[in-house]
Amino acid sequence: MKMLERREDLRYTTKFACLDSLVPEGHLLRKIEKVINFGEIYEMVEHLYCEDNGRPAVDPVVLVKMVLLQHLYGIKSLRQTVKEVDMNIAYRWFIGYDIDTPVPHFATISYAFASRFPSEVFEAIFAWILEAVVAKGYVKAERIFIDATHIKANANRNKRRKELAKKTARVYDEQLREEINADREAHGKKALRDRKDDDNEPGTGGMKEVSKSTTDPESGLFRKGDHKVEFAYTTHVACDENNFVLGCEVTPGNVHDSIVFDGVYEKVVERFEEVQTVAADAGYKTPWICKKVQEDERNFSTAYKRPMSKPGFFRSYEYVYDEYYDCVLCPNNQVLRYSTTNRDGYREFKSNPKICAACPYLSRCTESANHQKVVTKHIWEHHIDAAEDFRHSPAGRESYGLRSRTIERVFADAKEKHGMRYTLHKGLDRVRNWVRLKFAAMNLKKLAMWA
C-alpha cells in the first residue's frame, strides 16, 4: 500500500529559465529550423513593404511560420492557430518570441495572406521548400504519380441557382481539328468547317447549364460515384516515389480531372526532366493524354478501364479493327466499313443493315431500329493501345501498384493529419494559395524528418 501524498501547489512559483531549454532536442520544429533558412522569406516579400515609411509591420517570417504551424499540425483556423501559439512554448520558440511577447492578432495574419500577399508569394514559398528537398537529393522523379481529390467548399449545397457557363476549352482542340480534317481528306471526305459556338443558346457545344453556389460561386458541384453531392474544389497533384509533392493545381469541383492534366504534367516535367513514367488512374486514360505522354518519349502507366457497353452486349474490344483494310470485324466476322470521322475525332464504321437483320447475335449487338451497328475508333486509338501494352508489362504493373503508397498516401495524410478534408476559405485564389501552403508544409515536414 502506498502512502497518500499531498502535492504542493507550484503554479505560482517564479523561476528563471531559457525558453530554448524548454523545447526538446528531438522536436519537429527544431528539425525544421536546421534544414531550411527562413531568412529567404524576406527576399520574397520585400517588394510588398516600404523601407523607410509607413506603420511598423509584423515580421513576415513570423507570419509565414505561424501559417506553416497551422498546416503542419492540422489546426482548423487561423484564430485557433493564434490561441495555440500563445499557449505553446515550442510554437513560441519556433516564431522567435519569448514567453510574454504578444502574439500577432489573427486578423493581421488573415489580412496578410488574403490581401497583402499575392499568389506569386505562395508559389515562391512552395518552390523554395521543394528546392530545399531537391538540394538534399531526396526527390526521386523517374516515376511520378498524378491524381486528384476533392475538398469540401465552405458552401451550403442547397443554396444554389442554375446558370449558363461556357464549356472549359481543351488545350488540344486545334490540333485535334487539324488531324480530323487530315483524316477525312485521306478518306475522300470534305474538311469540317469551324463551328462557331452560340454563346446565347445552350446545347450548341459552347455553353452548358451548371449549378452555381450563391455562397461561394467559384466552387463547383462535385458529383462522382458514391460520394455525397456537394460544392467542392478539386486539387490535382503530382508526387514522386518518395511522396514529395512536385506540383499542384486547384479547380472548381465540377472540372474533370483529365482537363487539368496538361498544366500539372507540363510544370513537373519542365522542372524534372528525368521523368520516365507517369502513373495515373483510369480517369486520365484518354486518347490525348496517352498521346501527349508517349510523344514526350515517356511511358503512361494506367489501370484497366471497363468497357461502357450495356450488360449482355458485346464488349468494344470484340469488334476488331483491321488496319490494313481500314475496317472493323464484328464477332460474327462481318465487315463494318468506314463511314466518316466526326468532330470528336472518332472514325465511324457502319455495318450492312441487311446482313445484320438476319444475324443470330443481333440482340447482343445493337438495338437500332434499322439493325445497323456503328463502331467508333478514335484517330489516336493506337496511343491507348500502347498504354494497354505497357499496363501488361512488369514495369507497368509495378509503377501503377505504387500509387497506393505514393499519391493516395499523400491525399490520406493531407486530409487526416493536415486538415485538407474541407476548407473555410472562399474563392478559387484563396483556396489555391491555402492548398499550396499545405503541401509546402507537408514537404517541409518530410524534409525535416528525413534530414
C-alpha positions as CSV (number, residue, x, y, z in Angstrom):
1,M,0.0,0.0,0.0
2,K,1.3,3.5,-0.9
3,M,1.3,6.5,1.4
4,L,-1.1,9.3,0.5
5,E,0.9,12.3,-0.7
6,R,-0.5,15.9,-0.8
7,R,1.5,17.7,-3.5
8,E,2.5,21.3,-3.1
9,D,0.8,23.8,-5.4
10,L,3.7,25.1,-7.6
11,R,1.6,27.2,-10.1
12,Y,2.7,30.5,-8.6
13,T,6.4,29.7,-8.3
14,T,8.7,32.0,-10.1
15,K,11.7,30.5,-11.8
16,F,14.3,31.7,-14.4
17,A,14.7,29.6,-17.5
18,C,15.8,30.0,-21.1
19,L,12.9,29.3,-23.5
20,D,15.3,27.3,-25.7
21,S,16.0,24.9,-22.9
22,L,12.2,24.0,-22.6
23,V,12.0,22.7,-26.2
24,P,13.1,19.0,-26.5
25,E,16.1,18.4,-28.7
26,G,14.2,16.0,-31.0
27,H,11.2,18.2,-31.5
28,L,9.9,18.5,-35.1
29,L,10.2,22.3,-35.1
30,R,13.9,22.1,-34.1
31,K,14.5,19.8,-37.1
32,I,12.7,22.2,-39.4
33,E,14.9,25.1,-38.2
34,K,18.0,23.1,-39.0
35,V,17.1,22.2,-42.6
36,I,15.9,25.5,-44.0
37,N,16.8,29.2,-43.9
38,F,13.7,31.2,-43.2
39,G,15.6,34.4,-43.9
40,E,15.0,33.8,-47.6
41,I,11.3,34.8,-47.0
42,Y,12.4,38.5,-46.8
43,E,13.5,38.4,-50.4
44,M,10.1,37.0,-51.5
45,V,8.1,39.8,-49.9
46,E,10.4,42.8,-49.7
47,H,8.7,44.4,-52.7
48,L,5.4,44.5,-50.8
49,Y,6.8,46.6,-48.0
50,C,8.2,50.1,-47.7
51,E,11.8,50.5,-46.5
52,D,11.5,53.9,-44.7
53,N,7.9,54.9,-44.4
54,G,4.6,53.6,-43.1
55,R,3.4,51.9,-39.9
56,P,5.6,49.2,-38.3
57,A,4.6,45.8,-39.7
58,V,4.7,42.3,-38.2
59,D,7.8,40.4,-39.3
60,P,6.8,38.5,-42.4
61,V,8.9,35.5,-41.2
62,V,6.6,35.3,-38.2
63,L,3.5,35.4,-40.4
64,V,4.8,32.6,-42.6
65,K,5.9,30.5,-39.7
66,M,2.5,30.8,-37.9
67,V,0.7,29.8,-41.1
68,L,3.1,26.8,-41.5
69,L,2.3,25.8,-37.9
70,Q,-1.4,25.7,-38.8
71,H,-0.7,23.4,-41.7
72,L,2.0,21.3,-40.1
73,Y,-0.4,20.4,-37.2
74,G,-3.7,20.5,-39.0
75,I,-5.1,23.3,-36.9
76,K,-8.6,24.2,-38.3
77,S,-8.4,28.0,-38.4
78,L,-6.0,31.0,-38.0
79,R,-7.9,32.1,-35.0
80,Q,-7.3,28.8,-33.3
81,T,-3.7,28.8,-34.5
82,V,-3.1,32.1,-32.7
83,K,-4.5,30.7,-29.5
84,E,-2.3,27.6,-29.8
85,V,0.9,29.7,-30.4
86,D,0.0,31.9,-27.5
87,M,0.0,28.9,-25.1
88,N,2.5,26.5,-26.6
89,I,6.2,27.1,-25.7
90,A,7.5,25.2,-28.7
91,Y,5.4,27.3,-31.1
92,R,6.7,30.5,-29.4
93,W,10.2,29.3,-29.7
94,F,9.7,28.5,-33.4
95,I,8.5,32.0,-34.3
96,G,11.3,33.5,-32.2
97,Y,9.1,35.0,-29.4
98,D,9.8,34.8,-25.7
99,I,7.3,33.8,-23.1
100,D,5.4,37.1,-22.7
101,T,5.7,38.7,-26.2
102,P,2.1,39.3,-27.5
103,V,1.3,37.1,-30.5
104,P,0.0,38.9,-33.6
105,H,-3.8,39.2,-33.9
106,F,-5.3,36.6,-36.2
107,A,-6.9,39.4,-38.3
108,T,-3.4,40.7,-39.1
109,I,-2.3,37.3,-40.3
110,S,-5.5,36.7,-42.2
111,Y,-5.2,40.1,-44.0
112,A,-1.6,39.4,-45.0
113,F,-2.4,36.1,-46.6
114,A,-5.8,37.1,-48.1
115,S,-5.0,40.6,-49.4
116,R,-1.4,41.7,-49.0
117,F,0.5,38.7,-50.3
118,P,-0.3,37.9,-54.0
119,S,-0.4,34.3,-55.4
120,E,3.2,34.6,-56.5
121,V,4.4,34.6,-52.9
122,F,2.6,31.3,-52.2
123,E,4.1,29.8,-55.4
124,A,7.5,31.1,-54.3
125,I,7.2,29.5,-50.8
126,F,6.2,26.2,-52.3
127,A,9.0,26.3,-54.8
128,W,11.5,27.4,-52.1
129,I,10.8,24.4,-49.9
130,L,10.8,22.0,-52.9
131,E,14.2,23.3,-54.0
132,A,15.5,22.5,-50.5
133,V,14.2,19.0,-50.9
134,V,15.9,18.6,-54.3
135,A,19.1,20.0,-52.9
136,K,19.2,17.3,-50.3
137,G,18.8,14.7,-53.1
138,Y,15.5,13.3,-51.7
139,V,13.4,13.7,-54.8
140,K,13.1,10.5,-56.9
141,A,11.2,11.6,-60.0
142,E,11.9,8.9,-62.6
143,R,8.3,7.8,-61.9
144,I,5.7,10.4,-61.0
145,F,2.1,9.9,-59.9
146,I,-0.8,12.2,-60.8
147,D,-4.2,12.2,-59.3
148,A,-6.9,14.5,-57.9
149,T,-9.0,14.7,-54.8
150,H,-11.9,17.0,-53.8
151,I,-12.0,19.4,-50.9
152,K,-15.4,20.3,-49.5
153,A,-16.1,24.0,-50.0
154,N,-17.5,26.4,-47.4
155,A,-20.9,26.5,-49.1
156,N,-24.3,25.1,-48.5
157,R,-25.3,22.7,-51.3
158,N,-28.9,23.7,-51.1
159,K,-28.2,27.4,-51.7
160,R,-27.6,27.4,-55.5
161,R,-29.0,28.6,-58.8
162,K,-28.9,27.4,-62.4
163,E,-26.6,29.4,-64.7
164,L,-25.2,29.1,-68.2
165,A,-21.5,28.8,-68.3
166,K,-19.0,28.4,-71.2
167,K,-17.5,24.9,-71.5
168,T,-13.9,24.6,-70.5
169,A,-11.7,24.8,-73.5
170,R,-9.3,21.9,-74.2
171,V,-5.7,22.7,-75.0
172,Y,-5.6,20.2,-77.8
173,D,-8.8,21.2,-79.7
174,E,-6.9,23.0,-82.5
175,Q,-4.5,20.1,-83.0
176,L,-7.4,17.6,-83.0
177,R,-9.3,19.6,-85.5
178,E,-6.3,19.6,-87.9
179,E,-5.8,15.8,-87.6
180,I,-9.5,15.2,-88.1
181,N,-9.6,17.1,-91.3
182,A,-6.4,15.4,-92.5
183,D,-8.0,12.0,-91.7
184,R,-11.2,13.0,-93.6
185,E,-9.3,14.2,-96.6
186,A,-7.3,10.9,-96.6
187,H,-10.7,9.1,-96.9
188,G,-12.0,11.4,-99.6
189,K,-14.3,13.4,-97.3
190,K,-14.6,17.2,-97.1
191,A,-12.8,19.0,-94.3
192,L,-15.1,20.1,-91.4
193,R,-15.9,23.8,-91.2
194,D,-15.2,25.6,-87.9
195,R,-18.3,25.6,-85.9
196,K,-19.0,28.9,-84.2
197,D,-20.4,28.4,-80.7
198,D,-23.5,30.4,-80.0
199,D,-22.9,31.9,-76.5
200,N,-26.6,32.7,-76.1
201,E,-28.0,29.2,-76.7
202,P,-27.5,26.2,-74.5
203,G,-26.7,22.8,-76.1
204,T,-24.8,24.3,-79.1
205,G,-21.4,23.0,-78.0
206,G,-20.1,26.2,-76.3
207,M,-22.5,26.6,-73.4
208,K,-23.8,24.3,-70.7
209,E,-26.1,24.7,-67.7
210,V,-24.4,24.4,-64.3
211,S,-25.4,24.7,-60.7
212,K,-23.8,27.8,-59.1
213,S,-23.4,28.3,-55.4
214,T,-24.8,31.6,-54.0
215,T,-22.4,31.3,-51.1
216,D,-19.1,30.6,-53.0
217,P,-19.8,31.0,-56.7
218,E,-16.2,29.9,-57.6
219,S,-16.7,26.4,-56.2
220,G,-18.3,23.6,-58.3
221,L,-20.9,21.0,-57.7
222,F,-19.0,17.7,-57.2
223,R,-20.6,14.5,-58.4
224,K,-18.7,11.3,-58.5
225,G,-19.6,7.7,-57.8
226,D,-20.9,7.1,-54.2
227,H,-19.6,10.5,-53.0
228,K,-22.0,12.9,-51.5
229,V,-23.1,15.6,-53.9
230,E,-21.7,18.9,-52.6
231,F,-20.0,22.1,-53.6
232,A,-16.2,21.5,-53.6
233,Y,-12.8,22.3,-55.1
234,T,-10.6,19.7,-56.7
235,T,-6.8,19.7,-56.1
236,H,-4.7,18.0,-58.8
237,V,-1.4,16.8,-57.5
238,A,1.8,15.2,-58.8
239,C,4.2,13.5,-56.5
240,D,7.4,11.4,-56.7
241,E,8.2,7.9,-55.4
242,N,9.2,9.4,-52.0
243,N,5.8,11.2,-51.6
244,F,7.2,14.7,-52.1
245,V,4.6,16.9,-53.8
246,L,6.1,18.2,-57.0
247,G,3.2,20.3,-58.3
248,C,-0.4,21.0,-57.7
249,E,-3.3,22.9,-59.2
250,V,-6.8,23.7,-57.9
251,T,-10.0,24.0,-59.9
252,P,-13.8,24.0,-59.1
253,G,-15.1,20.6,-58.2
254,N,-17.1,20.2,-61.5
255,V,-13.9,20.3,-63.7
256,H,-12.9,16.8,-64.9
257,D,-9.5,15.5,-63.8
258,S,-8.3,14.9,-67.4
259,I,-8.8,18.6,-68.4
260,V,-6.3,19.8,-65.8
261,F,-3.7,17.1,-66.5
262,D,-1.7,19.1,-69.0
263,G,-1.0,22.0,-66.7
264,V,0.2,19.8,-63.8
265,Y,2.2,17.4,-66.1
266,E,4.0,20.2,-68.0
267,K,5.1,22.1,-64.9
268,V,6.5,18.9,-63.4
269,V,8.4,17.6,-66.4
270,E,9.8,21.1,-67.1
271,R,11.4,21.1,-63.7
272,F,12.2,17.3,-63.6
273,E,13.4,16.2,-67.0
274,E,14.4,12.8,-65.7
275,V,10.7,11.6,-65.6
276,Q,10.3,8.3,-67.5
277,T,6.9,7.0,-66.3
278,V,3.7,8.8,-65.5
279,A,1.2,6.8,-63.4
280,A,-2.5,7.8,-63.2
281,D,-5.8,6.2,-62.7
282,A,-8.4,5.2,-65.4
283,G,-9.9,8.7,-65.3
284,Y,-6.9,10.0,-67.2
285,K,-7.0,7.3,-69.8
286,T,-8.0,9.5,-72.7
287,P,-6.5,9.5,-76.3
288,W,-5.0,12.9,-75.8
289,I,-3.2,12.2,-72.5
290,C,-1.8,8.9,-73.8
291,K,-0.6,10.6,-77.0
292,K,0.9,13.6,-75.1
293,V,2.9,11.4,-72.7
294,Q,4.1,8.9,-75.3
295,E,5.2,11.6,-77.8
296,D,7.4,13.0,-75.0
297,E,9.0,9.5,-75.1
298,R,7.7,8.6,-71.7
299,N,5.6,5.7,-70.5
300,F,2.0,6.2,-69.4
301,S,1.0,3.7,-66.7
302,T,-2.7,3.4,-66.0
303,A,-5.4,1.0,-64.9
304,Y,-7.8,-1.2,-66.8
305,K,-10.9,0.7,-67.9
306,R,-14.0,-1.3,-68.2
307,P,-16.0,-1.0,-71.4
308,M,-19.1,1.1,-71.2
309,S,-21.3,-1.3,-73.1
310,K,-24.6,-2.5,-71.7
311,P,-24.8,-5.8,-69.8
312,G,-25.4,-8.7,-72.1
313,F,-24.0,-6.9,-75.1
314,F,-20.6,-7.5,-76.9
315,R,-17.7,-5.6,-75.5
316,S,-16.0,-2.9,-77.5
317,Y,-12.8,-5.0,-77.8
318,E,-14.7,-7.8,-79.5
319,Y,-15.0,-5.5,-82.6
320,V,-11.6,-5.9,-84.1
321,Y,-10.1,-3.1,-86.2
322,D,-8.2,-4.2,-89.3
323,E,-5.6,-1.5,-90.0
324,Y,-4.6,-2.8,-93.5
325,Y,-8.1,-2.8,-94.9
326,D,-9.3,0.0,-92.7
327,C,-12.4,-1.7,-91.5
328,V,-13.9,-3.4,-88.4
329,L,-14.8,-7.1,-88.0
330,C,-17.7,-7.9,-85.7
331,P,-18.0,-11.1,-83.5
332,N,-19.9,-12.7,-86.4
333,N,-17.0,-11.9,-88.8
334,Q,-19.0,-9.4,-90.8
335,V,-17.2,-6.3,-92.1
336,L,-18.1,-2.8,-90.8
337,R,-16.8,-0.3,-93.4
338,Y,-15.6,3.3,-92.8
339,S,-18.3,5.9,-93.0
340,T,-16.9,9.2,-91.6
341,T,-14.7,10.9,-89.0
342,N,-16.8,13.0,-86.6
343,R,-16.0,16.3,-84.9
344,D,-14.9,14.5,-81.7
345,G,-12.1,12.6,-83.6
346,Y,-13.8,9.3,-83.8
347,R,-13.9,7.2,-87.1
348,E,-17.3,5.7,-87.6
349,F,-17.6,2.2,-89.0
350,K,-21.1,1.0,-90.0
351,S,-22.5,-2.4,-90.8
352,N,-24.7,-3.5,-93.6
353,P,-28.3,-3.5,-92.1
354,K,-29.5,-6.3,-94.4
355,I,-26.8,-8.7,-93.1
356,C,-27.4,-7.6,-89.5
357,A,-31.1,-8.2,-89.7
358,A,-30.6,-11.9,-90.2
359,C,-27.6,-12.2,-87.7
360,P,-28.2,-14.6,-84.7
361,Y,-26.2,-12.2,-82.5
362,L,-28.3,-9.1,-83.3
363,S,-29.8,-8.9,-79.8
364,R,-26.3,-8.7,-78.3
365,C,-25.0,-6.3,-80.8
366,T,-27.4,-3.4,-81.4
367,E,-30.9,-2.0,-80.5
368,S,-31.1,0.3,-83.5
369,A,-34.4,0.4,-85.4
370,N,-32.7,-0.1,-88.8
371,H,-30.5,-3.0,-87.4
372,Q,-27.2,-1.1,-88.2
373,K,-24.3,-1.3,-85.9
374,V,-22.0,1.7,-85.6
375,V,-18.5,1.2,-84.1
376,T,-16.2,4.2,-83.3
377,K,-12.5,4.2,-83.1
378,H,-10.5,7.4,-82.2
379,I,-7.9,8.6,-84.6
380,W,-5.5,8.4,-81.6
381,E,-6.6,4.9,-80.6
382,H,-3.2,3.5,-81.2
383,H,-1.8,5.6,-78.3
384,I,-4.4,3.9,-75.9
385,D,-3.3,0.5,-77.3
386,A,0.3,1.4,-76.5
387,A,-0.7,2.3,-72.9
388,E,-2.5,-1.0,-72.7
389,D,0.7,-2.8,-73.8
390,F,2.7,-1.0,-71.1
391,R,0.0,-1.8,-68.5
392,H,0.6,-5.5,-69.0
393,S,4.4,-5.2,-68.8
394,P,6.2,-5.8,-65.4
395,A,7.3,-2.1,-65.3
396,G,3.7,-1.0,-65.9
397,R,2.3,-3.3,-63.2
398,E,4.9,-2.2,-60.7
399,S,4.6,1.6,-61.3
400,Y,0.8,1.5,-61.1
401,G,1.0,-0.6,-57.9
402,L,3.0,2.1,-56.2
403,R,0.0,4.6,-56.3
404,S,-1.4,3.3,-53.1
405,R,1.9,4.1,-51.3
406,T,2.5,7.4,-53.0
407,I,-0.2,9.7,-54.3
408,E,-3.0,8.1,-52.3
409,R,-0.9,8.2,-49.2
410,V,-0.3,12.0,-49.8
411,F,-4.0,12.6,-50.0
412,A,-4.7,10.5,-46.9
413,D,-2.1,12.4,-44.9
414,A,-3.3,15.7,-46.2
415,K,-6.9,15.1,-45.1
416,E,-6.3,13.2,-41.9
417,K,-3.2,14.9,-40.5
418,H,-3.2,18.3,-42.1
419,G,-6.8,19.3,-42.3
420,M,-7.5,19.3,-46.0
421,R,-10.8,17.5,-45.9
422,Y,-12.7,20.8,-46.1
423,T,-11.8,24.5,-46.4
424,L,-13.1,27.5,-44.6
425,H,-11.8,29.8,-47.4
426,K,-14.0,31.1,-50.2
427,G,-12.9,31.9,-53.7
428,L,-10.6,30.0,-56.1
429,D,-7.5,32.1,-55.5
430,R,-7.6,31.8,-51.7
431,V,-8.2,28.1,-51.8
432,R,-5.4,27.6,-54.3
433,N,-3.0,29.6,-52.0
434,W,-4.2,27.6,-49.0
435,V,-3.5,24.3,-50.7
436,R,0.0,25.4,-51.8
437,L,0.9,26.3,-48.3
438,K,-0.5,22.9,-47.1
439,F,1.6,20.9,-49.5
440,A,4.6,23.1,-48.8
441,A,4.2,22.3,-45.1
442,M,4.0,18.6,-45.8
443,N,7.1,18.7,-47.9
444,L,8.9,20.6,-45.2
445,K,7.8,18.1,-42.5
446,K,9.1,15.2,-44.5
447,L,12.3,17.0,-45.3
448,A,12.9,17.7,-41.6
449,M,12.2,14.1,-40.6
450,W,14.5,12.7,-43.3
451,A,17.3,15.1,-42.8
